[in-house]
Every structure is written in C-alpha cells, then in structure tokens.
C-alpha cells in the first residue's frame, strides 16, 4: 500500500450505493472548487442497478478513480476495497452526501510539513433540502448549515491511548477525539499499520468506529485543529436523514449493509438491534477482540445512553441490561445516575436546537451543496496553517 513517488497528495474515498442523486453533485462541486492536480477522488460504487448517468461525471475529470462492484457486499467490504485503491499519501473517507473544505489540500500540506499521521477537527454539518424531519426546530430543518464557532486554528497533539480510554469509560457510543479516517485524515502509512496489526483495514462492522479504534491502537498520538475540514451531510436516504425522521434502527439480521457474519462475534451484553448507540460499542468489541484485548466498556453508561437517546429500542434493551446488572449489581446505581444525566443532556440539546442558546455552531441556510461549497471558500484558513505553508 506504500504510496509511489508520484502519488497524489490526498485521496478522498467515497463508497456509494444507490444514491446518485447526492453522489453526482457532491463530486462535481468538490472538483469544481479544488483545482489541485494532486487530489484523487476514489468512488466505489455498489449500486444495483448501475446507472449510466455516472459515466459523464467520471469522464469529466481525470482525478476521479471510479470502480463499480456488482456483487452484493457490505459497507465494510466496499470501504476496504476503496482503501486498497487509494493512491494518495494521505486519505480521507466521506459519505456520498458529505463535502470537504475547498482548502483541504492546503490543510493536508500543512499536516505533512509538521510530520503528522492523523488529524481530527470539528466538521461542519449540512441538512440537505431533501431531509424530512419528524419535528423541525430552529437548528433542525432542511437546508440548515451548522458552522463550528471554534475555528481559530487551535492545534493540539493528543495521546491516542488516552482518548480511547475516554471513549470506553463513556460507554463507546461516540468516538469523541479518537483519530479518524471518516471525516478525519490519516496517512497511508498509518493505514498500513492498521493492516499489519489487524490483517485488514476495517476490522469491525461500523467502518467509522472500526477505523477510529484501530488507528488509536496503532498510532501513539494524533493532531487536532479547530477548523472545519469536512462537512457532515444528511440527505433523505442517509443515516443522518433516517435519524432526523426517527427511522435509524432495525434488527441486525435485516441490515444488508452489515457484514454477514456479524452475529458470530456479537457482544452478549448488547441487544441485537442496529442503532448508532449499539453498533459503535459492538464494533469496539469486534476490533479489540481481534487482537485479544478486552474492551472494558462501561456498560452502565452504554445502557444509560441507549435508554436516553434511543428509547424506541428499550424493549430489546431491558432483558440484556437486566441480565448484566444482575451479575454486576454494583453497576446498578451508576446506570441510573448515568441515565438521569443522559436524559437531562438530551433535554438540554433539544432546547438548544429549538432556541439556538449555547449551540457551538453558527447557523446558515443553503438550498444546494453548491451554495455550501461557495460559502466555505469564505472561511479563512487559520494563521497556524498559513505560517507553515
């Protein structure tokens, strides 16, 4: 996987399936706003059926590396195939409704000059106009663009093992400040270390969390910068769109995008339901089990978070949590305490979304991704980057 001397500086990986309506404008806008020839966009298309409309896009720019796979594969397999096809010195993994800063190449150039292997940052967020919300509010509505207020370029070097311990203590339901490839940047050599350690590049069922944990276990430290290098997109048929419509859950057995053998290594302390709050700790269990390490998750915090943020799966959670707590009665007070904290936090977030009070984002509204990318050109690069470049 080592990058050749003439390799692109950055490969942006976009796995996709049956979402040309977002893929085409996303790739077109990224290429239109970034002229740097050292950019490569790797598209791994697993759509069924494939549509010829993508051919015009692919032919429009030699920086596109397009690959179609007709066999039915999981998002893990699609991501791994894409990572193998990335030729850049640095890699970034986004979804087919996400965007990147027009200045991402300069950020990567800065990261290379300071000798960094992994970079995280606070992404911006964009709710496509196609998203249908179960309930709209000041910050939650079609076209909403959330720009992080903290974008002064503050740089920190983080201890990867310490950040992984933080995630475990908080129940493994979010990746917090772990090194990332999904909406993060990692060097090819960092990904090679993951491959060497785990035998594959995505050693867990949720590619974003699997890569976070694997990078944390194979890299001593990583960098953080306060600047929105990418944009989380949420369109009608994406995970973010399903969450907005309260549809982001289901039986594990019914999720065709998950690995077929996921239940062979299922964590018995988790219900067999596909939600973000469950698949993340499950993925941590998978990744660490591959190298014989016990995750030491705080299940009390995991259960509290599931109950507070995904109450629609409580009926499946109760028997699992009851069995665990009956064997670990000392965790019962912590579970109820954490549940109270999580419910209070959810109420606070809901109030913030409705009123805008204490939100760490500036709010804008844009109809199209072209509007978002044009606006992003006006977000100045931080001085710490310009000084080194």
N, C-alpha and C positions, 0 to 999 in steps of 0.2 A: 504493500500500500504506500510505500515511500514515494513522495512527490518527485517527479523528474525536474531537472533544472529549468525547463521551460514551462513548468506547470502554472496554471492560473494562481493568482494570489488567494482568491476566495471561490469556493464552490457553495452555492445555495441549493440545498436539496429540497425538493417539493414532491413528496409522494401524493398521488391523487387517485380518486376513483369516483366516476360518475358525477363529476362536478365541474364540467367545462365552463358553466356559467360564471364561476368565480375564478377558475384557473386562468382562463384567457385574459381577462382584464388585469389580473394581478401580475402575470408575467410581462404583459405588454407595457404596463406602467413602470415596472422595475427597470426594464431595458430602456424605456424612453427617458427615464430620469438619471440613469447611470451610464455614462459613455465609456467608462474604463474598460479597455480590452482584456484586462486581467480577471474579469468576472466570468464565471461559468455558472449557468443555471441547469441543474440536473433534474429532469422531470421523469418520475417513474409512474407510468400510467397503467392502472389495473382495471380500467373501466370496462363495462360489459353492457352493450356493445361499444367498441371504439368508434368514435365519430371523426369523419374526415376533416371537420372544421379545425382540428388542431394542426393539420398539415400546413396551413397558411402561416400560422404563428411560428412553427418550427423553421420554416423556410425563410422567415423574415430576419433572422439574426443568427450568425454562426456561433454565438456564445451559448446557445441553447443545446444541451445534450439530452435528447428525447429518447425514452426507452419504453416500449409497450410490452406488458406481460399479460397474456390471455388466460393463463391458468388462475384459478381462484386461490388467492394467497392471503395471509393475514397482514395487518398493518406492520407487524414486526418484520415479516419476510420482505415486504415492499420497502421498508426503511433500510433493512440490511443490504438489499440489492442496490439501493441507491447510494449508500455509503461506499460500497465497493466501486461504484462508477465515478465517484467524486475524485477529481484530479488535483484540487487546489491544495495549497499549503495550509489553508485554514478552511473550516467547514462551518456552515450554519444551516440548521434544519427548521423549516417553517411549514405551515399548512397551506393548502391551496386557496384559502381566503385571507391569508396574512400578507403583510407588507414589510418592507425594510426601509430604513432611512436612506435618502439619496446620498448620504455621506458615509455609508457603511464601509466602502473601500478605504476611506481615509482612517476610519476607526481601526480597521484591521491592520493597516500600515503602521499605525501608532503601536498597536499591540505587538506586532512583530519587532519593532525597534526597541521596545522595553523588554523583549525576551519572554513575553507571556504565552502560556499554552492555552489557558481558558479564561474567558471573560463573561461576566454576567452584568446585567443592567436592568433598570425598570422599564419594561416595554410600555408603549402607548397602547390604547385599546380602541377599536372601531367596531361599532354595531352597524352592519350593513343595512341598507334601507329595506331589504327583504325580510329582516327578522321580525317575527311576531312575538310580542311579549305577553305573558299571562296577565301582567299588570304593569302599565307604564308609570314612570316617575320622572323627576327632573333629570336624573342621570341615565335612566334606563329607558331608551326609546330609539326607534330606527334612525340611523344617521348620526348617533351620538359618537363623538370622538373625545377620548379621555387622554389628555396630555399630562404626564407626570410633572408636578410642580418642582420636584427636586431634579433639576437638570443643569446644575452648575459645574459638572465635571469632576466632582469629588471622587478621588481614586483610593481604594483600599485593597490591601493584599489580605486574603482570607485563608485561614487554616481549613483545609478540606475535611479532615477528620473531625475537627470541632464542629463544623457545620452539619456533618452527617449525624453526629451525636445529638445536636439540637433537633433535627428532624425526627429522630427516633423517640426522643423524650416528648415530643409533641404529637405522637401517635402516627406519624408517617403519612398524614393526609395532605401534605403540601410540601413542595421542595424548597421553600424558603430561599436561603442563599447558597444552595448547593451549586457546584459547577454545572453548566447546562450546555447541551447542543441544540435542543429545541428552544428557540428564542434565546439562544446563547451562542457563543463562538468557541470553537476548540480547534487546536492544531491537528493536522493529520497524525503527527507523532503521538499526541495524546490519545487519539482513537486507536492507534496501533497498540498502545499499552493495554487498552481495554481488550482488544482481540487476543493479545498474548496471555492475559490473565484469565479470561473467561472462555476463550475458544470461539467467541462470536462477538459481534459489535453491539448487539441489542440483547442482553441476557435476561430479559423479563418481558411480561405481557403488555405493559404500557411503555411504549418507546421513550416518551419524555422522561418518566421517572426512572426507567431502567438505565438510561444513559447518564442521568444525574448521579445515581448511586455508584455506577461503575466508574465514572470519572472521579468521583470523590475517593474511591478506594484505590485508584491508580495514580493520582496526582496529589502531591504533598500540599500544594497551595494553588490558589487561583485569584484573579483580579475582579474587582467590581468598579464600575464607573457610573455616576449619576448622569445618564444621557440615554434617551430612548432610541436604541439602535434598530429595533424592530417594532412592529405593530401587531398585537394580537387581533385577529379578525374574527367576527362571529357572524356567519351568514345563516340563512334559513335552515339549511340541511347540515350544519356543522354541529360539533359538540356544544359550542357556545350558544348556538341557536336553539338547540334542544333544551339546554339548561334554562334559557330565557322563557321557553314555552312549558317548562316543568315536565319534559319528556326524556330526560337524560338518565334513564335507568332501564333495567331489564334483567331477565335470567341469564346467567353466564352461558348456559347451553345454547341460547338463541343469538349470541353475538358472533356473527360470521367474521367480523374483523379481528377477533381474538385468535391466538394460536389454538389449534385443535386439541392439543394435549394439555391445556391449561389446568384441567381438573386433576391431572395426575400428581401435581405438586401444589395442590390447593392448601392454603393455611386453614387448619381446622378451627382457628379462633376467629374466622371471618365468615359472614354469610355469603352464600353463592349468588350474589347479586352484582350486576355491573353498574357501578356508580363511581364517580371520581373518588369519593371518600373511602371506597373499598378497594378499587383496583390499584390505587397507589400503595397502601401498605402490603397488599398481596404481591405487588411487583418487587417491593423491597425484600420481602420474604424469599422470592424466587432468586433474585440477584445474589443475595448473601449466602443462600443455601448452596449455590453452585460452587462456592469456594470454602464450604464447610464452616461458615460463620453464623452464629445465632444473632438475629436482628436486635433482640432486646427492645422491642417496641413497647411503648406504654399503651397497653390495650385499654386501660381505663380512659385515657384521653381519646383514643380511636373511637370507642363506643360513644363517648360523650359528643364527639364531633359529628358522627353519623346521625345520632338522635336529634341533634340541634339543627343541622343543615340539610339532612335528607330524611325528614320524618316519614316520608312515604314508604320507606323500607323498614320501619320499626318492627313490623310483624315478623320479618325474617331475622331481624337483629336480636330480638328478645331471647329466643331459645339458645342462641350461640353465646350471648353475653351472660345469660344466667348460668350456663354450664361453666364458663370460665371463672366467673365470680364466686361460684360455689366452691371451686377448687382453690381460689385465691381470695378469701374473704377480706383480707387486709386491704384489697383494692376497691372495696365497695364504697367507703367514704370518699375516696379520690374520684371515683366515677361520678358520683352525684355532685360533688363540688365542681368538677370539670364541666359537667352538663349544665349547671347553673351559669358558669362563666360563658360557655359557648352560646347558650340561649340569649344571654344578655348581649353578647357580641353580635349575634345575628340581628337582634332588635336595633342595636346601635347602627349597624351597617345599613339596615333598611331605612332608618330615619335619615341617615346621611345621604343615601341615594335619592330620597324624596325631597330633601331640603337643600342638599349641597353643602351643609355645615360639616366642617372638618374633613372634607374629601381631599385626598392628596393629589387631586387632578384638577387641571383647568378644563372646562367643558366647551366644546365647539360642536357644530353640526355641519356635516357634509353629505351630499347626496351620493357621491361616487368615490371610488378609490382614486380616480384621477385628481379629485379635489384634495384628498388626503395627502397624496404624494406632492402635489404642488405646494400645499401648506407646509409640509415637512421640510422643503427646501429653505424655508424662512426660520427654521430652528437652528441658531448658530452653533457651530462646533465649540466645545469648551476650550479655554485657553491652554489647559494642560496637554491637549492633543496637538493644538497648533504650534506650541512651543517646541515639541519634539520633532514634528514633521518639518 
